[in-house]
Amino acid sequence: MPFDGITVSSVVSELNNTILNGRVEKIYQPEKDEITLNIRSNKANYKLLISASPMYPKIHLTQDNKS
């Protein structure tokens, strides 16, 4: 799936609705090209996975614990 304007808009909307004005509490680096941010926002905890993998770049909220 291409990372076009529609996809970027959807990602921005999801992140604005959940973690906007949140506070980063911890940062993990489970892989050499990936980080996970633990974010506290609106009295809830979120995990934001950011990957710069050449084959599978991605950014999304997750519940998985890789660290």
Secondary structure, DSSP 8 states (H G I E B T S, - for coil): ----HHHHHHHHHHHHHHTTT-EEEEEEEEETTEEEEEEEETTEEEEEEEE--SSS-EEEEE-----
